[in-house]
């Protein structure tokens, strides 16, 4: 049938415009006909209406071609195919001058529900449309539905995407990795659910070599996504990557976990710089915060709000601006302009405070209560002092201490080689563990995942174990919801780090036969109590000053006391709802931090930092090192 179809279309091969049906149509698989039409030399290829969809295997677009989908025509991934982890329905790679134009009811459709279970290998990259290293591309009027990854993934220059709908995709509605002169206009990003980040739009470069110049989202809507509506995550960029220029103009978001976020990452002293603008936007949070600004500090990206309105129906503050590490400095470079916030909750909260001076936060915010009351808050020095306070009264922090060499530490193992129970601590957000293999041999553990969100299943992503300082990575299957025992064979004495997938579940290590600790050498730790049970963490103190920090918030409470080696209480609180800070040191030995349920019970997340002390929080006082 294929040969006859191609021979019968000899005239079409040289035409400037062809229909794919000129080459043939197969109700089960039209891949070869579509490929033949796309590579025929015709400048315009029409996917014309037939009795059913055009089923296909992965396709690639050449340069200098316009692909047109007639009304109600669907290009559909062949069911049972797309077994490759990076099988895209339609791929544009290193091409120029390409147009993909849809019509009413036309779509690129995949089978997300199939890809999310065996026999398919886990993947987040089965995109409906992948645009990679391309120039001069227009995508207009398409629905991109139920992909096994992103509806659209973009990397390129001079790209316009307009009048499109990305719905029910697995990872993102749309991802922007690197772009110069990107316009996304009149598009909808909705109902993303499958694997994190699960955003409507995620602007997230993968390396410092990528760029974000003149990126504009205009009159776009993002709603019903499990993750963030419009996410800007710049952690991989550095100063040489700038300037970043991103504008959201007339965009709206609602019914997402959070409506928009901007995160400049952790590259202190090497922040990417630039400008992110929200112009005439509308955010209507129904689940989480409207706006989250993370590490937007002096020297990083500036952000401005112009004519933007937040209608806040939650009990959370509409806007959060904070840092994950006080040494980054305080939030800075934020112009709230004439922001208006409707709602009864406080409109602003400081989501983690930093040290130093604020020089560039300004605006006049109108706050409108549901009873019609109205007040204007001017962002001035008194407002900043009250709402963005300096960490610990601006007292100087000791520097973070790096990981020691294993040959400079001594194991303190009361039950050498025996398995002991560990503190009932659940690990979140990928916080790593580090353990000491005092000699080559088997390191044994028992662990499980804890699922706390409705509809979430234990992740099947692997744990990774690697010698600290580099070496062979060993991947182990993650334990499930029930306690599982597993082991790792250390080839030599040394420190080994356990890295976790950033899943929507928590990992609880219950037992170990080697000394093991939370690793806060690179960033703060993030944990939660298991079943509201009390627990103890131990850390080393020396002759040098050190600072221990445990953070709560208005929504996450806990009680804590910290004691030195003589059992003297260094600090205590029955209700931590902000930073709990204890200054210690000047005495050799070990301090203990004893955590328990707060006087006012709340579901408790705990963020932990150590400055000036070895960056370990031991999970058992019976198995440590010094």
Buried (B, 14 or more C-beta within 10 A) or exposed (E): EEEEBBEEBEEBBEBEEBBBBBBBBBEEBBBBBBBBBBBBEBBBBBBBBBEEBBBBBBBBBBEBBBBBBBEEBBBBBBEEBBEEBBBBBBBBBEBBBBBBBBBEEBBBBBBBEBBBEEEBEBBBBBBBBBBBEBBBBBBBBBBBBBBBBBBBBBBBBBBBBBBBBBBBBBBBBBBBBBBBBBBBBBBBBBBBBBBBBBBBBBBBBEEBEBBBBBBBBBBBBBBBBBBBBBBBBBBBBBBEBBBBBBBBBBBBBBBBBBBBBBBBBBBBEBBBBBBBBBBBBBBBBBBBBBBBBBBBBBBBBBBBBBBBBBBBBBEBBBBBBBBBBBBBBBBBBBBBBBBBBBBBBBBBBBBBBBBBEBEEBBBEBBBBEEEEEEEEBEBEEEBBEEBBBBBBEBEEBBEBBEBBEBEEBEBBBEEEEEBBEBBBBBBBBEBBBBBBBBEEBEBBBBBBBBBEEEEEBBBEBBBBBBBBEEEEEBEBEBBBEEEBEBEBEBEEBBBBBBBBBEBBBBBBBBBBBBBBBBBBBEBBBBBBBBEBEEBBBBBBBBEEBBBBBBBBBEEBBBBBBBBBBEEEEBBBBBBBBBBBBBBBBEEEEBBBBBBBBBEEEBEBBBBBBBBBBBBBBBBBBBBBBB
